Amino acid sequence: MCLFSKIILLLFQLTVFSIFSQEKDTKLFLRGYIKNLHEFSFVDQLEQIQWTTFLHNRLNFKYTPSETITARLEFRNRFFYGDNIKNIPAFSDVISRDNGWINLSWNLIDNSSVIFNATIDRALVNYNEDNWDITLGRQRVNWGRNLVWNPNDIFNTYNFLDFDYEERPGSDALRLQYYTSDFSKIELAAKMGRDDNDYIIATMYQFNTWSYDIQVLTGIYQKDWVIGAGWAGNLKNTGFKGEISYFIPYERSDETENVLSTSISVDYGFKNGIYINGSVLYNSSSDDFLRSVENLLFADITAKNLMPFEYSGFLQLSKDFSPIFSASVSAIYSPTNHSAILIPFFKYSLATNWEIDFTGQSFFEFDEYQTLGNSFYGRLRWSF
């Protein structure tokens, strides 16, 4: 039996185990899903179309030996087949990229037509008792407030265009949370990467005042000191959120500069079921590599550089037409080069634990009136 057949058999056995284990009084739990995604992409002519098939399986193990201790181990298993493997330079390296302290990503099959990658993106132990919540291991330290751009999310920034990764990246970190009241806490987190300068140590204080959830943070972000703040509340019936982070290099040179990154968002739900979300981002620094928006698809963005432009805007309209059908359209725009991204999305629930959705991502630059690329995705998902 070939390696790939063995892997598929193992995944099937684990899935069957998860179905039967839920009926027993056990301390070990397994959840997950299997998704099949098909991508079709072209620049501006349909005869240039390329396709890639992506099979994505996730296994989430949770073990609760006591009321105060929880352990989690979660895998991403991804199988790629198609044109992207052959035509995108270093596609294999992008898929296997792991920025953690320990490399937990492996390309088990890697050739000119097929890639099979297995990644552990959660591996942690959590202790929760009284006012203390302590977590050690690969985890998500989520300090962000906004939907799209999160300058406060300094530990594990995520790419909004990577819509198939709902869980978002994690960090190899120690996280201490102490709740001083029902609405306030003090938090300390430390992350270590493989590179000498890839470490983050920061503390945050969250509290509630005037019906607003407010947070302030400070710490060391790689080669910078960072200070920041965020808030979430309402202006009458309109949601109002914001984040600001300021990065100050602690070793000065001609190539270093202070960087300000801030985003503000508003959202509102209408009586007819339409939901609107808008956001603006200001970034005082930009990355020359990311001067074109289509590079965002495979970019390793950071909290200091969430977009390739100084100013960017986001607008999303969504509506649930029925309990089983919803749709949205999102647009990202920057006045620099008049760059834009258009993202339509449709989701339909086929049955319990089964759903299908369609997503588009089209990239434009209006200064020279050119289409930079189009990608359309069809995805079928079964959750267990």
Protein Blocks (a to p, Z undefined) as FASTA:
>chain_A
ZZklmmmmmmmmmmmmmmmmmmpccfbdcddddddddddddfkbmklpccdddddddddd
dddfbfkbccdddddddddedjklmmmghklmmmmpcfbfbdcbdcfbacfkbccddddf
bdcddddehjbccdedjddddfbfbfmlccklmmlccdfklmmlmnopadddddddddfb
fkbccdddddddfbfklccddddddddeehiacddddddehjaccddddddddehjaccd
ddddddddfbdcfkbccddddddddddddfkopacdddddddfbdcfklmpfklmmmccc
dfklmbfbfbdcdddddddfbfkbccdddddddfehpiacddddddddfbghiacddddd
ddddfklopafbdcddddddddZZ
